[in-house]
């Protein structure tokens, strides 16, 4: 279930729900009542995932990211700040 995925990954709940919805809309995963989520794509690089999902998710949530004291959100913002060209190249080589 979405709650189990969000809890297991320590992703902020609001962002996690938005991310799962975007992953379904980008046909990375599918959702089925009573069965939960499952992958539709066998192989995906971290960079492909980021391009497909992350930017849209952040656009949806950027306002709430600025207005919260949630530790997971602060940690996530710090991670995003550290991403540079070298990291992007590495992301292209990581299969998820």
ABEGO torsion letter per residue (X at the ends): XAAAAAAAAGBBAAAAAAAAAAAAAAGABBBBBGAEBBBABABBBAAAAAAAAAAAAAAAAAAAAAABABAAAAAAAAAAAABBAAAAAAAAABBX
